[in-house]
Amino acid sequence: MRRNGTQLDALDREILRLLQEDATVSPRDLAGMCHSSEATVRRRIARLRHNDVMRIVAVADPFKQGYSVVAIINMKIDQRKIHDIKTALARMKELRFVGVTVGGYDMVAEAWFKSTAEMLTFTTDALARVPGILRTEPLQILEMVTYTYDWGKRV
């Protein structure tokens, strides 16, 4: 597997897998779990971070932070304005994820709001002011069945 010119081997994938389970585990403990040296594990982590293969962050539960509304917002856009739309959406603090898609919609975003009124204002005002967004379809998440960031773990 390559990302940004970085070749990932079995040790890299094992380090990633273990850190996705618990990012607070020490390099020393990781080394023991991976049957490698602590120095090697430290170098691998530094390389993976430097090459943007991974970031170590805290993943917060939006509902436990006071956000009562989590929404997925599907968007149809004018493709000629995609660059400006991506730039505008990337600046919006309400959006936690923005992606370009194929299929029935051109873009999709995840957003967190304190209330449905806040979601309504955001979709009808903030998104409506972005030139090139033709139509939005917000979908409110009623229950999070699973919410993980273990991408690549099951591959």
C-alpha positions in Angstrom: 0.0 0.0 0.0 1.4 3.4 -0.9 0.3 6.8 0.3 2.3 10.0 -0.6 5.1 7.8 -1.8 5.2 5.9 1.5 5.5 2.1 1.2 3.6 0.5 4.1 4.8 -2.9 5.3 3.3 -5.4 7.8 4.9 -3.5 10.8 3.5 -0.2 9.7 0.0 -1.7 9.3 0.3 -3.4 12.7 1.4 -0.1 14.4 -1.6 1.7 12.7 -4.0 -1.1 13.8 -2.8 -0.9 17.4 -2.9 2.9 17.6 -6.4 2.9 16.2 -7.5 0.7 19.1 -5.6 2.9 21.7 -3.6 5.9 20.6 -2.3 6.4 24.2 -0.2 3.2 24.1 3.5 4.0 24.6 6.0 3.3 21.9 7.7 0.9 24.4 4.5 -1.1 24.8 3.8 -0.9 21.0 7.2 -2.4 20.4 6.4 -5.3 22.7 3.1 -5.9 21.0 4.7 -5.7 17.5 7.8 -7.8 18.5 10.1 -4.9 17.4 12.4 -2.5 19.1 11.2 0.7 20.7 13.5 2.8 18.5 12.1 1.2 15.3 8.5 1.8 16.4 9.4 5.5 17.2 11.0 5.9 13.8 8.0 4.3 12.1 5.5 6.5 13.9 7.5 9.6 13.1 7.7 8.6 9.4 3.9 7.8 9.2 3.1 11.1 10.8 5.6 13.1 8.6 4.2 11.5 5.4 0.6 12.3 6.5 -0.3 8.6 6.5 -1.7 9.1 10.0 -2.5 11.7 12.6 -2.9 11.1 16.3 -6.0 13.0 17.5 -8.8 12.7 20.0 -12.1 11.6 18.5 -15.0 13.3 20.3 -18.6 12.1 20.6 -20.7 15.0 19.3 -23.8 14.1 21.4 -21.7 14.1 24.6 -20.4 17.6 23.7 -23.8 19.2 23.5 -24.5 18.8 19.8 -28.0 17.3 19.6 -28.1 17.2 15.8 -25.7 15.4 13.6 -26.5 15.6 9.9 -25.3 14.3 6.6 -25.8 16.9 3.9 -26.0 15.7 0.3 -25.4 18.4 -2.3 -25.9 18.9 -6.1 -23.5 21.5 -7.4 -22.5 23.3 -10.6 -19.4 21.4 -11.5 -17.9 24.5 -13.1 -17.7 26.0 -9.6 -16.4 23.0 -7.7 -13.1 24.6 -6.7 -14.8 27.6 -5.2 -17.4 25.4 -3.5 -14.7 23.2 -2.0 -12.9 26.2 -0.7 -16.0 27.7 0.8 -17.1 24.5 2.5 -13.7 23.8 3.9 -14.0 27.1 5.9 -17.3 26.3 7.5 -16.8 25.3 11.2 -20.1 23.3 11.3 -18.8 20.8 8.7 -16.7 18.0 10.1 -16.2 16.1 6.8 -16.6 17.2 3.2 -16.2 14.8 0.2 -16.7 14.9 -3.5 -18.8 11.9 -4.6 -20.2 10.1 -7.6 -23.8 9.0 -7.9 -26.9 10.9 -7.2 -25.1 13.8 -5.4 -21.9 15.6 -6.2 -20.7 16.3 -2.6 -21.5 15.1 0.9 -20.8 16.6 4.2 -21.2 15.7 7.9 -22.2 18.6 10.2 -22.9 19.0 13.9 -25.5 21.4 15.3 -26.8 22.4 18.7 -30.4 22.3 17.5 -32.6 21.6 14.5 -33.1 25.4 14.2 -29.4 25.8 13.9 -29.3 23.2 11.2 -32.1 24.9 9.3 -30.4 28.3 9.5 -27.1 26.7 8.2 -28.7 24.9 5.3 -31.0 27.7 4.2 -28.6 30.6 4.8 -24.9 29.6 4.9 -25.1 26.9 2.2 -27.5 28.9 0.1 -25.0 31.8 -0.1 -22.4 29.5 -1.7 -22.5 30.2 -5.4 -22.8 26.9 -7.3 -24.6 24.8 -4.7 -27.8 24.0 -6.6 -29.6 21.8 -4.1 -29.1 20.3 -0.6 -30.6 17.4 1.1 -29.9 17.3 4.9 -30.4 14.0 6.6 -30.5 14.1 10.4 -28.9 11.1 12.2 -31.3 9.9 14.9 -29.0 7.2 16.4 -25.3 6.5 15.9 -25.0 2.7 15.5 -21.3 2.8 15.0 -18.9 5.8 14.7 -15.3 4.7 14.3 -12.1 6.0 12.7 -10.4 2.7 12.2 -10.2 3.1 8.4 -8.0 0.5 6.8 -8.2 -1.7 9.9 -10.5 -4.2 8.2 -8.6 -4.3 4.9 
